[in-house]
Amino acid sequence: MPARKRPAAERQRGLAGAHRQPEDAAGDRRAPSHPRVTPRRRLVVGYVLTGIAVALALAALAVDRIARDDGTDRTARADGVVVAVERDDWRSWCRVVEFTVDGERREVRDDVCTDDGTNVGDAVTVRYDPRDPRDAAVEDWWARWGAVTTLAVLAATTGGVGVLTIALVRRGGGEDDVPR
């Protein structure tokens, strides 16, 4: 038996208000099915984000301290030349640099492998331990400051959002903009 086609007015009535929340007998709207985002919850989120930002800033300071005092005495510098650019397992490019100390040629592979546009024959600076020239590293901005900068940017962003959230809640903003 074919289904009965409802008249347009009946179909419209059935659809009207389908997106609205149901009303009880007194005509009051029911509480939303999702938990309400109260100012107190927003304040907690703001404090948590600010706490995460402080932890990230402390991590940046720790990484900076470790990078400066890495247990080596790489205080001497020498001019080096990139003799090869090799691809590592992570699909990054690692420089192999040759430098001379006391008339003896040495070779060092980059600690941090990136594609920074360095070509064979480019001049770079190498830091090495004067007591043990085998302990050497290519002096590179990203190797020294990359992790610190990344952590600092994450800390600043997270802290900014956290502090802004706290400020808006304390100012009284955001109470009426909760989706219902």
C-alpha positions in Angstrom: 0.0 0.0 0.0 1.5 3.4 -0.9 2.3 5.8 1.8 -0.1 8.6 2.3 1.3 12.0 1.3 0.7 14.6 4.0 -0.6 18.0 3.1 2.0 20.8 2.9 0.6 22.6 6.0 1.0 19.4 8.0 4.6 18.8 6.8 5.5 22.4 7.6 4.0 22.1 11.1 6.1 18.9 11.6 9.3 20.7 10.6 8.6 23.9 12.3 10.5 24.1 15.6 12.4 20.8 14.9 15.6 22.7 15.6 14.3 24.3 18.7 14.4 22.7 22.2 11.2 21.1 23.4 9.0 23.0 25.9 7.3 21.5 28.9 3.7 21.9 29.9 4.3 25.3 31.5 6.0 26.6 28.3 9.5 26.8 29.8 12.4 25.6 27.9 14.2 22.6 29.1 17.8 22.7 30.2 20.3 22.1 27.3 21.5 18.5 26.9 25.1 19.7 26.9 26.8 21.0 30.1 26.7 24.7 30.3 30.0 26.5 30.1 29.9 28.6 33.2 32.3 31.5 34.0 33.8 29.3 36.7 34.7 26.6 34.2 36.2 29.3 31.9 38.2 30.6 34.8 39.6 27.1 35.5 40.5 26.7 31.8 42.3 30.1 31.9 44.3 29.1 35.0 45.1 25.7 33.5 46.4 27.3 30.2 48.4 29.8 32.2 49.9 26.9 34.2 50.8 25.1 31.1 52.4 28.3 29.8 54.6 28.6 32.9 55.6 25.0 32.5 56.6 25.6 28.9 58.6 28.7 29.8 60.4 26.7 32.5 61.1 24.0 29.9 62.5 26.6 27.5 64.8 27.9 30.3 66.0 24.3 31.1 66.7 23.6 27.4 68.6 26.8 27.2 70.7 26.0 30.2 71.4 22.4 29.0 72.4 23.8 25.6 74.8 26.3 27.1 76.3 23.8 29.6 76.2 20.5 27.6 79.2 19.0 29.4 81.6 19.8 26.6 84.1 22.6 26.3 83.5 23.6 22.7 85.0 27.0 23.2 87.3 27.2 20.2 86.1 28.1 16.7 87.4 27.2 13.3 86.3 27.9 9.8 84.9 24.9 8.0 83.7 24.0 4.5 80.7 21.8 3.7 82.1 18.8 1.8 78.9 16.8 1.6 75.2 17.0 2.2 73.7 13.6 3.1 70.2 12.5 3.5 69.4 10.9 6.9 66.7 8.4 7.8 64.2 11.1 8.6 64.4 12.6 5.1 66.4 15.6 6.3 69.7 16.8 5.0 72.8 16.7 7.2 75.9 18.6 6.4 79.3 17.0 6.6 81.9 19.7 7.4 85.6 19.6 7.1 87.8 21.9 9.2 91.5 22.2 10.1 93.0 22.3 13.7 96.7 22.5 14.2 97.3 21.5 10.6 95.2 18.3 10.9 92.0 18.0 8.9 88.9 16.9 10.8 85.4 16.1 9.7 82.2 16.5 11.6 78.5 15.6 10.8 75.9 18.2 11.7 74.0 17.5 15.0 70.8 19.0 13.7 69.7 17.9 10.2 67.5 20.3 8.3 67.2 21.6 4.8 68.6 25.1 5.3 69.8 25.6 1.8 73.5 24.9 2.6 75.4 23.6 -0.5 78.7 21.8 -0.9 81.5 24.4 -0.7 79.7 26.8 1.6 81.7 28.2 4.5 80.5 27.5 8.1 81.8 27.9 11.6 82.7 24.9 13.7 82.9 24.9 17.5 85.3 22.3 19.0 87.0 21.4 22.3 90.6 22.6 22.1 91.7 19.6 24.2 89.9 17.1 22.0 89.2 18.5 18.5 87.2 15.3 17.6 84.5 16.8 19.9 83.1 19.3 17.4 79.8 20.7 16.2 78.7 23.0 13.4 77.7 26.3 14.8 74.1 26.8 13.7 71.3 29.0 14.9 68.6 26.3 14.7 70.7 23.8 16.6 71.3 26.3 19.4 68.0 28.2 19.6 65.4 26.1 17.7 64.0 24.2 20.7 64.2 27.2 23.0 62.4 29.4 20.5 59.7 26.8 19.8 59.0 26.3 23.5 59.0 30.1 24.1 56.5 30.7 21.3 54.2 27.9 22.6 54.5 29.4 26.1 53.7 32.9 25.0 50.7 31.7 22.9 49.3 29.5 25.6 49.9 32.1 28.3 48.2 34.8 26.2 45.1 32.7 25.7 45.0 31.8 29.4 45.5 35.3 30.6 42.9 36.7 28.1 40.4 34.0 29.2 40.9 35.0 32.9 40.6 38.7 32.1 37.4 38.3 30.1 35.8 36.1 32.8 36.8 38.6 35.6 35.5 41.5 33.6 32.2 39.7 33.3 32.3 39.1 29.6 31.2 36.0 27.9 28.2 35.2 30.2 25.6 35.7 27.4 27.6 34.4 24.5 27.3 30.7 25.5 25.5 28.7 22.8 22.2 27.4 23.9 
